[in-house]
Each structure stands twice: as structure tokens, then as C-alpha cells.
Amino acid sequence: MGVAFSYHRGGDSHDDAPELRRAVSLLETIIVLFIISLMMALLFPAVMAARHRALAVQCQNNLRQLSVALSNSITSSKQFPPPNRWTVDLLKWMEEQPLADAMAHGIPKDAVFGRPKPMQCPNQTDEHSTVTNVETCDYVLVVDRVVPYNRPERVGWVIVDRPQIADKDSHDPWYIGPEITPDQELLMFANRQGPHQSGIYYDSNGQTHPDK
């Protein structure tokens, strides 16, 4: 004769029992916060290094774009830009044709021309020029002009970072392209802090230069 077993689960037998909850102690909270702060301290230098590198790459891309545009301008016109004119002459070669057309016959009085983005170094602090609401160019043309004949095939040039602009420096608007000689460039590298990490300058030839 088989025996039948019946199982009954009393779901309501512990309904009235108090629920046990374990509170987080102050010591555990402090330990968790310490671990989080330690991880952040370890990650912060890596994040900052990656940020500096990203800004440096952006600056180098700006220099490359400016260099290609100026090369195209020289090749097309068969002449080198007049002094302090290079930032205007390269405009139509860097997708700034409307701006180039607006400045083709000179700079109208009280005109406000926005600075093209490739002329802004991401590591530089924006400086207003002597023209209201017009910024400066963060790059400088280093050029060895041939005198008395400015034959473009004989002109050596490179575009480089300029130092952070100081009060004593020229605050010309970006469309007066800053220009220096190779000797002035060497003095700049020797005596002025570069805009990038550890005082580095970049140039459009893909080279870096320490400040000293």
C-alpha cells in the first residue's frame, strides 16, 4: 500500500518577522571613497597626457593645413605673399573663399572678419587684437626673403607656433599675418616659452623645438 506524502509550504509563517538590514559603516564608506580617489589620482595623469597629445595633434594639423594652403597660393600666383599678407593670400586655398572675396580689395574700415579656425592654436589663450572683436593669429611665418628680387623658388619659409602673446608683443589682427626672420625665430626658441607642454613649439615641417 503506497504512502502519499503531502508537502505544504507555509508562505505566511514569517510575514510578521522583522526584515534585517545591514547598514554601511562609516569605516566602509571611508575605504570606498579612498579607493575611488586613489583610482582617480592614478588615472588623472593619463587623462591629462591624452588631452595634451590631442591638442598637440590638432595644432600640428592646423600647421599642416596652413602650410599646404600657402604652398598652393605660391604655386598658383607664381609669387610669394607680400610682407604680413600671407594669412590673407592663403584664404581661398583653405575653404575660406567668401572671406577671401570680402578682403580682396583691402580691409574695409571697421569691418569685423572672424579668424579662421586653423589660425587658432588650441593651447593658446585667446588674445584680442588692436581691432575690436578680432583675434590674433596664433602662428607666425618664418621667412628668408630674397632681396631685392622676391623669387618664390628661392624663398625659404616655415610656419611655426608663436609664444603666448605678452603685453610687449604686437597685437595686430590675424589678417596682418605675423612674420619674422630665421634669426628672430632662433631667438624666440631660445628666450620664449613655447605654447605646448614642456615649452615645445611645432612647425609645419613636422618638427618640434624646445624653448631652450
Stockholm file with secondary structure:
# STOCKHOLM 1.0

chainA/1-212         MGVAFSYHRGGDSHDDAPELRRAVSLLETIIVLFIISLMMALLFPAVMAARHRALAVQCQNNLRQLSVALSNSITSSKQFPPPNRWTVDLLKWMEEQPLADAMAHGIPKDAVFGRPKPMQCPNQTDEHSTVTNVETCDYVLVVDRVVPYNRPERVGWVIVDRPQIADKDSHDPWYIGPEITPDQELLMFANRQGPHQSGIYYDSNGQTHPDK
#=GR chainA/1-212 SS CCCCCCCCCCTTTTTTSCCCCCCCCHHHHHHHHHHHHHHHHHHHHHHHHHHHHHHHHHHHHHHHHHHHHHHHHHHHHTSCCCTTCHHHHTGGGTTCHHHHHHTTTCCCTTCCCCCCGGGSCTTSCCCBCSSTTCBCCSEEEEEECCSSCCCGGGCEEEEEECCCCCTTSCCCCTTSCCEECHHHHHHHHHHSCCSSGGGCEEBTTSCEECCC
#=GC SS_cons         CCCCCCCCCCTTTTTTSCCCCCCCCHHHHHHHHHHHHHHHHHHHHHHHHHHHHHHHHHHHHHHHHHHHHHHHHHHHHTSCCCTTCHHHHTGGGTTCHHHHHHTTTCCCTTCCCCCCGGGSCTTSCCCBCSSTTCBCCSEEEEEECCSSCCCGGGCEEEEEECCCCCTTSCCCCTTSCCEECHHHHHHHHHHSCCSSGGGCEEBTTSCEECCC
//
